[in-house]
Amino acid sequence: MNARELRGRTAIGKINKIVEQAIKDVSNTRDKESLEDVRAVYLGRYGQIDDILSELIHVETCARREVGFHINKAKNRIAHEIAQKENDYL
């Protein structure tokens, strides 16, 4: 296993940890404002998902598709959790 392949696996591990923490943070919100803060932390322009996207350049080309898939899956999962919680505040 070379360094770039390891970075791909490391990126997927980071993505999974981000999703776990995001779900915890969403469930701990008490109002719409704190939910928006959570959205910004994870899905915002300078959020954690964006940070992972910027690391994609360091992943070997053949692994980028898999890492990109996991990034999109994470983004959708976090957005779904936020949308569900948002419905609780309506």
C-alpha positions in Angstrom: 0.0 0.0 0.0 1.5 3.3 -1.0 1.1 6.7 0.7 -1.6 8.0 -1.7 -3.7 4.9 -1.2 -3.3 5.3 2.5 -4.5 8.9 2.2 -7.6 7.6 0.4 -8.4 5.3 3.3 -7.5 8.0 5.8 -9.9 10.4 4.0 -12.7 7.8 4.2 -12.1 7.4 7.9 -12.2 11.1 8.4 -15.4 11.3 6.5 -17.1 8.7 8.6 -16.0 10.4 11.8 -17.3 13.8 10.5 -20.7 12.2 9.8 -20.9 10.6 13.3 -20.1 13.9 14.9 -22.5 15.8 12.7 -25.3 13.5 13.6 -24.5 14.0 17.3 -24.4 17.7 16.9 -27.7 17.8 15.0 -29.4 15.8 17.6 -28.1 18.1 20.4 -29.5 21.3 18.8 -32.2 23.1 20.7 -33.4 25.6 18.1 -33.3 26.6 14.5 -30.4 29.0 15.0 -28.1 26.3 16.5 -29.2 24.0 13.7 -28.0 26.6 11.2 -24.7 26.8 13.0 -24.3 23.1 12.7 -25.2 23.3 9.0 -22.5 25.9 8.5 -19.9 23.9 10.4 -20.4 20.8 8.3 -21.9 21.9 4.9 -20.9 25.6 4.7 -18.3 27.1 2.3 -15.6 26.7 4.9 -17.1 23.7 6.5 -15.6 20.3 7.3 -16.9 18.6 4.2 -15.3 21.4 2.1 -12.0 20.7 3.9 -12.1 17.1 3.0 -12.9 18.1 -0.7 -9.8 20.2 -0.7 -7.7 17.2 0.4 -9.0 15.1 -2.5 -6.1 16.3 -4.7 -3.8 14.3 -2.4 -5.6 11.1 -3.1 -4.4 8.8 -5.8 -6.4 9.2 -9.0 -7.9 5.7 -9.0 -9.1 6.2 -5.4 -10.7 9.6 -5.9 -13.9 8.2 -7.3 -14.4 6.1 -4.1 -13.5 9.0 -1.8 -15.7 11.4 -3.8 -18.6 8.9 -3.5 -18.1 8.8 0.3 -18.0 12.6 0.4 -21.2 13.0 -1.5 -22.8 10.2 0.6 -21.7 12.1 3.8 -23.0 15.4 2.5 -26.4 13.9 1.7 -26.6 12.1 5.1 -25.8 15.3 7.0 -28.2 17.3 5.0 -30.9 14.7 5.5 -30.4 14.7 9.3 -30.5 18.5 9.4 -33.8 18.5 7.3 -35.4 16.0 9.6 -34.4 18.0 12.7 -35.6 21.2 10.9 -39.1 19.6 10.6 -39.1 19.2 14.4 -38.9 23.0 14.8 -41.8 23.8 12.5 
